[in-house]
Amino acid sequence: MKPIAFLTKMTCGLVVLFVLSFFGRTEAVSSDQKCQWVPVDQNSFAEILTMIGDRVRENNHKIRTWQGRIKIVTDDVDEGDIAEKMFKKRLRDDGQPIPNKIKEHDEFTREFALDVNKELLYESYYPDGQNYIIDAETGRNLQLRERLHKGSGKNILTPDFHIHCMDIKNRDGFIVRRDVIKQARPEPEGELTCGSHLVPVYDPRESLRVFGDPLGETFAKYLSYIDKHEQSSTLAGYTMKVELEECNVGDAKKYKIVLPAVLSGGPKVYISSTLVCSSEAGFNVVSYLTTANYDRVLENKTWRYGLVNGVYLPLQTTHVRFDYQTGNLDTQSISTFIVQKANNPISDEVFTYKNLVLQNGDKFIDKILNKEYTYQDEELIPVSNK
């Protein structure tokens, strides 16, 4: 893993002053006109941040079911000693030194189905082809000792259990079987955590979030701090001040919110997160920028939204991260929602093992009942204990 390349990789040592841690009709919403930003009176901060949080929460609560498919294109960049260490055994020796900067290009698809009321979630992920290892400075494709075959599989979450189906591939990249494991959801409340030893499952609602929490909860924590300390205070020599600006572009209203924090666990570092929320997207965040010590960009994200059956959902997101120590590009990705349906009925069978596309002979292990099965002719046949 790269050393402290990204803000979220530092969260274990992060002490924050403010605790933050197409089917159907789709209508794209955006305004390309530039804003003339005007500072907002501090006495209006609470009212405006509460309004934004309420509007975003209202939009999110409209989501009862959500189905879609996302095309994701990612470029990861490694350089120097890290690049040499990571790729020395993977690249074919063609007589040339390992490039100083290497880019790994990857394209894959993620399909999902979410039923909020029933607390059901289905996910399928698979590569869209062979990924590429590229000399980032010349654009030359680098030859590998052997082809890389990206993983694929499916996940199903219910309030009680988690099913993980992993595709097992041969050396040529063809799926030869599928191994399925069913196990209980961890406590409390069935949440997945780093220590749960379960494969993380993509929840499309994550695409609507900036910090870990929904936006309304994040603002509520800031408002609580402001109520106790007012808008400005000093920590480790940095002036900690929440800033809020607004602009009007035609019928659209936008707000720019600057949220500060301080890193500890080493040299004190001032972190600033700048969010822009737009009425054209139900006041969801349309851009997000994180900087360190006022000028070094760590992360930049953008969202483009559409109205899908009366709900604002993302149509495309971009995400760029920079190495914390050097400021160089670390990762960039574009996620495009190709197909989306909102609040249409979803068959319960979508969230059962019958949606795993199993083949005869595939293995199914139920850790809850401590039993093993073999899939045969659309049925799970118990494996007899010898």
Protein Blocks (a to p, Z undefined) as FASTA:
>chain_A
ZZhkbfklmmmmcccfbacbdedjddddddfbdcddddddfklmmmmmmmmmmmmmmmmm
mpmbdcdddddddddddehjllmmmmmmmpccehiacdfbdcddddddddddddfklopa
cdddddfbdcddddfknopacddfbdcddddddddddfkbccdddddddfkopafbdcdd
ddddddehhiacfklopacdddfklmmpmblbdfklmmmmmmmmmmmnojbdceehiacd
dddddddehjbccdddddddddehiacddddddddddfkloopafbdcddeehlacfbdc
ddddddeehiacdfbdcdddddfklopafbdcddddfbacehiacdfklmgmklnopaeh
iacddfknopacddeehiacddddZZ
